Amino acid sequence: MNDRDVEETLIDLNGVGKWTIEMFLIFCLMRPDIFPVADIGLQRSIANHYNHGKRMSEKQIENLACSWKPWRTVATWYLWRALDPVPVCY
């Protein structure tokens, strides 16, 4: 299934919203170009790295991320990881 078909299938489930679907696409289906613009961690990291810690609108964030296509999931992982000061051992 493509991303849109997955979203249309899952959105009908009780308690499943856009963010949940984006996390499913990222972590379960390993899709390379998912950008959860409403995710607060992603917003905070982008503000820290691209706007001197000041919050940006979702539209501004989407415009910034256009150049990251088709690897916005990878950019998201790096931005999330940049928030955690403690190294992770895998």
N, C-alpha and C positions, 0 to 999 in steps of 0.2 A: 504494500500500500504506500502511496505517497503521503507526504506530511498532511496535506489537506484532508485526505480520506481518513487518516488516523484521527485527526481532530474532529471531523464530523461524526465519527463512530463513538468516540469517547465522551464528547460533550453532553450526550444524552444521559450519561450515568449520573446518578445523584451524588452531589458533592465534588464532582470533577469540573474544574474550570480551566481557563486558558493556561494559567501558571502550571497546574498539575500536568496538563498535556505537554507543555514545553519541557518539563522535567522528565517526563516519560520518553519523549523523543530524544532528549540528550542522553540520559543515563541507561535507558533500556534498549532503545533502538540505535543509539550511537550515531545520530544524524549530525552531519558536519556543519550545517548552516542554520542552526536554531539560535535566535537571539531573544531571550526573555526580558524585554525592555522594561517591564514592570517590576522585575525582581529588585528588591531593596538593596541587596548586597552588591549587585551589578551597578546599580545607580550610585551607590556610595563610592565604589572603587573608581568609577568613571569620573565622578566629581573630584576625587583626590588626585587622579592622574592627569586629568585634562582640563580642570576648571578651578584650580587652587582651593579645592575643598568645598566649593559652592555647588549646590544642587543645580542640575540641568533639567530641562523639560524632556519628556519622552521623545518629542519631535527632534529636539537638538541631539539627543543620544542616538536616535535612529539615523539622523544625517551623518553623524560622526562614524557610525558603524557601516555605512554603505561601502566604504573602501575595504572593509574586512571580508566582504563576500568573496568566495563561498565558504569561508572558514570562521564564521561568527561564533560557532560553538567553541572552537579552540580559543578565540579571543576571550570569550566569557569565562572559560576555565582559568585562564591566566589572570584575568581581573579578579575573579573570586579568590584565587590563591594569594594574590597580592594583599588581601585584607588580613590574612592570618600571619602573625609575626613568628609563629612557632613552626619550624621545619616539619614536614610530614615525612615519615618513613613508610614506604610502601613495601 
